[in-house]
């Protein structure tokens, strides 16, 4: 019985969706050939083979016309077909670059460097990132799959670009995997007749293991190399999970006899398809792909990377000598000043008043900078101008409604102003969106403390400590110390405040907390020194001024 079948594209997509939805233990592996790279502006085998034949022709002394010369099997290749040069790609490469394979690799590198991942690769990256259909086996040297994962998928794949690493190709991997069976462009790629003719032995068992668990979907692969094709032909009927699907380009020829025989052996299906981009979009849609969702994720990932870069630069700036700070402040490039340029200028000001002046000027140039509104809000908070702090925190929230940080700042300032219910509502919103936020847990603890619900407050601050483990900040130890002071558990509070001081992120808040502890435990002299330190860091702090007054009153009582 002839088991080879050809389905419509619609029927194929329906089958993928059905399997995806009803067989959660079934996975697909994408087998990509050169045809998958063409829409990414990477030349395919046919195009490169044609270019190399033209080079060979120009080297010859033949006086025939090129087309006549080509028809006469000039390289004496068995089974020569002048109309299907892709089928002879390895032999043509070997002949053209015989004696200087490095120049051949340079040609390949040039061809690959001209490309960048097309839309189809963006969809493929999304599919691979979903952790189920997360395997690619390819004969290509290019890095389109890996690049698309970094750009569009938000995950780092394991790229196996040499047969010596084939044992790392594991089924059911949690991480996307890319097996490059002809090696990577930069690891002595296999491109000649001998190398392409036989699959390296290290790959054989690794691929057999993959096909036991994954159903192959062939895209852009013509079966012209002996290595992968011979391996596929060696597989028995039960060596493949499910039936293979072989996609071939609708404007090309129907797959050759070897492919038809392979599909017949494994009850496989041939599918005539559009180009790679349209096909991958349709496959992705069957698996739940939605372009707006991916665009949002890419935007969030990009913004996160830029924010991380800014944060790292800001961190280095704070800890650097003046020489480095001056270099970071330097903006002779002609670029418009960004928020970080203004932040550097503000950080150099001696007083909060001068900082505020810089921020106000900055916002005339960058009125939609969430960062500048946030930092101006912090500065107003530092001087106790809660209304102005709230105004700019509100502006920051309006500019970035998805940011838990901006919403948290607003919640804290409302708590400071005694608006406990409103503060709790904001913290609850953050916790619903991000249950792992230590800042929201700590803030909610403070709100509960103000309400007198100390038992629940302690639960939340302890959770904040747990969630902040490894973040390198002493803020939550300081906040717990403050809670313990309110609870009159002074010995425990002292342990926590010293832990807070052990971190690099020491602030005037820590000194205020310690001063309050020292004052409450009768160590007036030490409390006075501690509050002086806090006031040196921030001379305008209302809390430091309040504690300083309390310390003076305590000193008078000792007279």
C-alpha positions in Angstrom: 0.0 0.0 0.0 1.3 3.5 -0.9 1.5 5.4 2.4 2.8 8.7 1.0 0.2 11.4 1.5 -0.1 15.0 0.4 -2.3 17.3 2.5 -3.5 20.8 2.1 -1.9 23.5 4.2 -5.1 23.9 6.1 -5.3 20.2 6.9 -1.7 20.3 8.1 -2.3 23.2 10.4 -5.4 21.7 11.8 -3.5 18.6 12.6 -0.7 20.6 14.4 -3.3 22.4 16.4 -5.2 19.2 17.3 -2.0 17.4 18.5 -0.9 20.5 20.4 -4.2 20.8 22.2 -5.0 17.1 22.9 -1.5 15.4 23.2 0.5 17.4 25.7 3.2 14.7 25.7 3.8 15.1 21.9 6.5 17.6 20.8 7.6 18.9 17.4 11.2 19.4 16.2 11.8 21.8 13.3 14.2 20.5 10.7 15.5 23.6 8.8 17.4 23.7 5.6 18.7 26.5 3.5 15.3 27.4 2.1 14.3 28.6 5.6 16.9 31.4 5.4 16.2 32.9 2.0 13.6 35.4 3.2 16.2 36.5 5.8 18.4 37.5 2.8 20.8 34.6 3.3 21.6 33.1 -0.1 20.4 29.5 -0.6 22.3 26.6 -2.0 21.0 27.2 -5.5 22.1 30.8 -5.6 25.5 30.1 -4.1 26.1 27.1 -6.4 25.2 29.3 -9.4 27.7 32.0 -8.3 30.5 29.5 -7.8 29.8 27.9 -11.2 30.2 31.3 -12.8 33.5 31.7 -11.0 34.7 28.3 -12.3 33.6 29.3 -15.8 35.5 32.5 -15.7 38.6 30.7 -14.6 38.4 28.3 -17.5 39.7 28.9 -21.0 36.5 27.6 -22.5 35.2 29.7 -25.4 31.6 28.4 -25.2 28.7 30.4 -23.9 28.2 29.9 -20.2 24.8 28.2 -20.6 26.2 25.7 -23.1 29.2 25.0 -20.9 27.0 24.5 -17.9 24.8 21.9 -19.8 27.8 19.8 -20.7 28.6 18.7 -17.1 31.9 20.6 -16.9 32.8 19.2 -13.5 32.1 15.6 -14.5 29.6 15.0 -11.6 27.5 11.9 -11.7 23.8 12.6 -12.2 24.5 16.2 -13.3 21.5 18.4 -13.6 22.3 21.9 -14.8 18.8 23.0 -13.8 19.2 21.9 -10.2 22.6 23.1 -9.1 21.6 23.0 -5.5 21.7 19.2 -5.7 25.4 19.4 -6.5 26.2 22.2 -4.0 28.9 20.2 -2.0 30.8 19.1 -5.2 30.7 22.6 -6.6 32.0 24.1 -3.4 34.8 21.5 -3.3 35.8 22.2 -6.9 35.6 26.0 -6.7 37.7 26.3 -3.5 39.9 23.3 -3.8 43.3 24.2 -2.2 41.9 27.2 -0.4 38.9 26.2 1.7 39.4 29.3 3.9 38.4 31.5 1.0 35.3 29.4 0.6 34.4 29.9 4.2 34.9 33.6 3.7 32.3 33.5 0.9 29.9 31.7 3.2 30.5 34.2 6.0 29.8 37.1 3.6 26.6 35.4 2.4 25.4 34.9 6.0 26.5 38.3 7.3 24.1 39.9 4.8 21.1 38.3 6.5 19.0 39.1 9.5 16.1 37.1 11.1 12.9 37.6 9.1 9.4 37.6 10.6 9.2 33.8 10.4 12.2 33.5 12.7 10.5 35.9 15.2 7.5 33.5 15.3 9.8 30.5 15.6 11.6 32.2 18.5 8.2 32.6 20.2 7.4 28.9 19.6 10.7 27.7 21.0 10.4 29.9 24.0 7.2 28.2 25.1 9.3 25.2 26.3 7.4 22.5 24.5 8.2 22.5 20.8 11.7 23.9 21.6 14.0 21.9 19.3 15.6 22.8 16.0 17.9 20.6 13.9 19.4 22.4 11.0 21.9 21.9 8.2 22.5 25.7 8.0 25.6 27.5 9.3 23.8 30.8 10.0 22.8 32.0 13.4 19.3 33.1 12.5 17.6 30.9 15.0 19.9 31.8 17.9 19.8 35.5 17.0 16.0 35.5 16.8 15.9 33.8 20.3 18.0 36.6 21.8 16.0 39.4 20.0 12.5 38.1 20.0 12.3 35.1 22.3 13.9 36.4 25.5 15.6 33.1 26.2 19.2 31.9 25.7 19.2 28.7 23.6 21.8 25.9 23.9 23.5 26.0 20.5 25.3 22.7 19.6 27.5 23.7 16.7 29.9 20.7 16.6 29.5 16.9 16.7 31.8 16.7 19.7 29.0 18.3 21.7 26.2 16.2 20.3 25.8 14.3 23.6 24.3 17.5 25.1 21.4 17.3 22.7 18.8 16.0 25.2 15.0 15.4 24.7 12.6 17.2 27.0 15.1 20.0 27.6 13.8 23.0 29.6 16.0 25.2 27.4 15.5 25.8 23.6 18.1 23.7 21.7 19.6 24.2 18.3 21.6 21.3 16.7 23.7 22.4 13.8 24.7 19.1 12.2 27.0 20.6 9.6 28.6 22.6 12.3 28.6 26.3 12.9 30.2 28.9 10.5 33.0 29.5 13.0 33.8 25.9 13.9 35.1 24.6 10.5 31.7 24.1 8.8 31.1 21.0 6.8 30.5 22.1 3.3 32.5 19.8 1.0 31.4 16.6 -0.8 33.0 14.2 1.7 31.8 16.0 4.8 28.2 16.5 3.6 28.0 13.0 2.3 28.0 11.3 5.7 26.6 12.3 9.1 29.2 12.3 11.8 28.7 9.3 14.1 28.3 11.5 17.2 25.1 12.9 15.8 23.5 9.6 14.9 22.5 8.3 18.4 21.7 11.9 19.6 19.3 12.4 16.7 17.8 8.9 17.1 17.0 9.8 20.7 15.4 13.1 19.6 13.2 11.4 17.0 11.9 9.0 19.6 10.2 11.9 21.4 9.7 14.6 18.8 7.7 14.6 15.5 9.8 16.2 12.8 8.5 19.1 10.7 10.8 19.7 7.7 11.0 23.3 6.4 13.2 24.5 3.6 15.2 21.3 3.4 15.7 19.7 0.0 17.3 16.5 1.1 20.3 17.2 -1.2 23.0 16.3 1.4 23.8 12.7 2.0 24.4 13.0 5.7 21.0 13.9 7.2 19.1 12.2 4.3 21.0 8.9 4.7 20.4 9.0 8.4 16.7 9.6 7.9 16.5 6.7 5.4 18.2 4.4 8.0 15.3 5.0 10.5 12.8 2.2 11.0 9.1 2.7 11.0 8.8 3.0 14.8 11.9 5.2 15.2 9.9 8.5 14.8 7.3 9.8 17.2 4.2 10.3 15.2 4.4 10.8 11.4 6.8 13.3 9.8 5.6 16.4 8.0 7.6 17.6 5.0 6.8 21.1 3.9 7.9 22.1 0.4 7.7 25.5 -1.4 4.7 26.0 -3.5 6.7 27.6 -6.3 9.3 24.8 -6.3 9.3 21.3 -7.5 7.7 18.4 -5.6 10.2 16.6 -3.4 12.5 14.1 -5.1 12.2 10.3 -5.0 14.2 9.8 -1.8 11.9 12.1 0.1 8.8 10.4 -1.3 10.2 7.1 -0.3 11.0 8.3 3.2 7.4 9.7 3.6 6.1 6.4 2.3 8.2 4.4 4.8 7.0 6.5 7.8 3.4 7.2 6.7 4.5 10.8 6.4 2.8 13.8 4.8 3.9 16.2 2.1 2.6 19.8 2.3 2.8 22.5 -0.3 3.4 25.7 1.5 4.1 29.4 1.0 7.4 30.9 2.0 9.0 30.5 5.4 7.6 33.7 6.9 4.0 33.0 6.1 4.3 29.3 7.0 5.8 30.0 10.4 3.2 32.6 11.1 0.5 30.0 10.4 2.2 27.4 12.5 2.7 29.8 15.3 -0.9 30.8 15.2 -1.9 27.1 15.5 0.1 27.1 18.7 -1.3 30.3 20.1 1.0 33.0 18.7 -0.3 36.5 18.7 1.9 39.3 17.2 0.7 42.1 19.6 1.6 39.9 22.6 5.1 39.2 21.2 5.6 42.9 20.4 4.7 43.8 23.9 7.1 41.2 25.4 9.9 42.4 23.1 9.3 46.0 24.0 9.3 45.1 27.7 12.5 43.1 27.4 14.2 45.9 25.5 13.1 48.5 28.0 14.3 46.2 30.8 17.7 45.9 29.2 18.0 49.7 28.7 16.9 50.3 32.3 19.4 47.8 33.5 22.1 49.5 31.5 21.2 52.9 33.0 21.1 51.4 36.5 24.5 49.8 36.1 26.0 53.1 34.8 24.4 55.0 37.7 25.8 52.5 40.1 29.3 52.8 38.7 29.0 56.6 38.7 28.1 56.7 42.5 31.1 54.5 43.4 33.7 56.0 41.1 36.4 58.6 41.5 35.9 62.1 40.0 38.0 61.2 36.9 35.5 58.4 36.0 32.5 60.5 36.9 33.7 63.3 34.6 34.1 60.9 31.7 30.6 59.5 32.3 29.2 63.1 32.4 31.0 64.0 29.2 28.4 64.6 26.5 30.4 66.0 23.6 28.9 63.6 21.1 26.2 66.1 20.0 23.5 63.8 21.4 20.6 65.3 23.1 20.9 64.9 26.9 19.0 62.0 28.2 17.6 61.6 31.7 20.8 60.0 33.0 22.9 63.1 31.9 20.6 65.2 34.0 20.7 62.7 36.9 24.5 63.0 36.9 24.3 66.8 37.1 21.7 66.6 39.9 23.8 64.1 41.9 26.7 66.6 41.9 24.7 69.3 43.7 25.5 70.1 47.3 22.0 70.7 48.5 18.5 69.3 47.8 17.4 72.8 46.8 20.0 72.8 44.0 19.1 69.2 43.0 15.4 70.3 42.7 16.5 73.2 40.4 18.3 70.8 38.1 15.4 68.4 38.0 12.9 71.2 37.3 15.1 72.4 34.4 15.6 68.8 33.1 11.8 68.3 33.0 11.4 71.4 30.8 13.5 69.4 28.2 12.2 65.9 29.0 8.7 66.4 30.4 7.8 62.7 29.8 10.7 61.2 31.6 9.3 58.8 34.2 12.8 58.6 35.8 13.2 62.4 36.3 9.7 62.7 37.8 10.5 59.8 40.1 13.8 61.2 41.3 12.4 64.7 41.7 9.7 63.0 43.9 12.4 61.3 45.9 14.1 64.7 46.5 10.9 66.4 47.6 10.4 63.4 49.9 13.9 63.9 51.3 13.0 67.4 52.4 9.5 66.5 53.7 7.5 68.2 51.0 5.0 65.4 50.7 2.6 67.2 48.4 5.2 67.9 45.8 6.6 64.4 46.1 3.1 63.0 45.6 2.6 65.3 42.5 5.7 63.9 40.8 5.1 60.3 41.8 1.6 60.7 40.2 3.2 62.0 37.0 5.6 59.0 37.0 2.6 56.6 37.4 0.8 58.2 34.6 3.9 57.8 32.3 4.4 54.2 33.2 1.2 52.6 34.6 2.7 49.1 34.4 5.7 49.9 36.7 5.4 48.5 40.2 8.1 50.8 41.3 6.3 54.1 40.4 3.1 52.8 42.0 5.0 51.7 45.1 6.5 55.2 45.5 3.0 56.7 45.3 1.8 54.2 47.9 4.6 55.0 50.3 4.0 58.8 50.1 0.3 58.3 50.7 1.2 56.2 53.7 3.5 59.0 54.9 0.6 61.4 54.6 -1.6 59.2 56.7 -3.8 58.0 53.8 -3.6 54.4 54.9 -6.5 52.9 53.0 -5.4 54.4 49.7 -1.8 53.2 50.4 -3.0 49.7 51.2 -5.1 49.6 48.0 -2.1 50.5 45.9 0.2 47.9 47.6 -2.5 45.3 47.1 -2.7 46.1 43.4 1.1 45.6 43.1 1.0 42.3 45.1 -1.8 41.0 42.8 0.3 41.8 39.7 3.6 40.8 41.2 3.4 38.5 44.3 7.2 38.3 44.4 7.7 42.1 45.0 9.7 42.6 48.3 9.0 46.3 48.1 5.2 45.8 48.1 5.4 43.3 50.9 7.4 45.7 53.0 5.1 48.7 52.2 2.1 46.7 53.1 3.7 45.7 56.3 4.2 49.4 57.1 0.6 50.1 56.5 -0.5 47.3 58.7 1.8 48.5 61.4 0.2 51.9 61.3 -3.1 50.2 61.7 -1.8 48.3 64.7 -2.1 44.9 63.1 1.4 43.8 64.2 1.0 40.1 63.6 0.1 40.4 60.0 2.6 43.2 59.5 5.4 40.9 60.7 4.3 38.2 58.2 4.7 40.7 55.3 8.0 42.1 56.3 9.5 38.7 56.8 8.2 37.7 53.4 9.9 40.9 52.0 13.2 39.7 53.6 12.8 36.3 52.0 12.0 37.7 48.6 14.9 40.2 48.7 17.5 37.5 49.5 20.5 38.0 47.2 19.5 41.4 45.9 22.3 43.2 47.8 20.2 45.7 49.7 19.8 46.3 53.4 16.6 48.2 53.0 14.3 45.4 54.3 16.5 44.6 57.3 16.3 48.3 58.1 12.5 48.2 57.7 12.2 45.1 59.9 14.4 46.8 62.5 12.0 49.7 62.5 9.1 47.3 63.0 10.9 45.6 65.9 11.5 49.0 67.6 7.8 49.8 67.4 7.1 46.3 68.8 9.7 47.1 71.6 11.8 44.1 70.7 15.0 46.0 70.9 17.5 43.2 71.0 16.2 41.7 67.8 16.0 45.2 66.2 19.7 45.7 66.9 20.6 42.5 65.1 18.6 43.6 62.1 19.9 47.1 61.9 23.5 45.8 62.0 22.6 43.5 59.1 21.3 46.5 57.2 24.6 48.3 57.7 26.5 45.3 56.3 25.2 46.1 52.9 26.7 48.6 50.5 23.3 50.3 50.1 23.6 52.2 53.4 21.4 55.3 53.6 20.4 58.0 56.0 17.3 56.0 56.8 19.5 53.3 58.4 21.2 55.9 60.7 17.7 57.3 61.6 16.5 53.8 62.6 19.6 53.1 64.6 19.4 56.5 66.3 15.8 55.7 67.3 16.8 52.4 68.7 19.7 53.9 70.7 17.4 56.6 72.0 14.7 54.1 73.1 17.3 52.0 74.9 18.9 55.0 76.8 22.1 55.3 74.8 21.7 59.0 74.3 25.3 59.8 73.3 25.5 57.2 70.6 22.1 58.2 69.4 23.3 61.8 69.0 26.3 60.7 66.9 24.1 58.5 64.8 21.7 61.3 64.0 24.5 63.6 63.2 25.7 61.1 60.6 22.1 61.0 59.1 22.0 64.8 58.9 25.3 64.9 57.2 23.9 62.7 54.5 20.6 64.6 54.3 20.5 67.8 56.2 16.8 68.3 55.3 15.3 65.1 56.6 12.2 65.8 58.7 12.7 62.5 60.6 16.3 63.3 61.4 15.3 66.7 62.7 12.5 65.1 64.8 14.9 62.6 66.3 17.5 65.3 66.9 14.9 67.3 68.9 13.9 64.1 70.9 17.6 63.5 71.7 18.1 67.0 72.9 15.0 66.7 75.2 16.4 63.4 76.5 19.7 65.0 77.3 18.0 67.8 79.3 16.2 65.1 81.4 19.6 63.7 82.3 20.8 67.0 83.8 
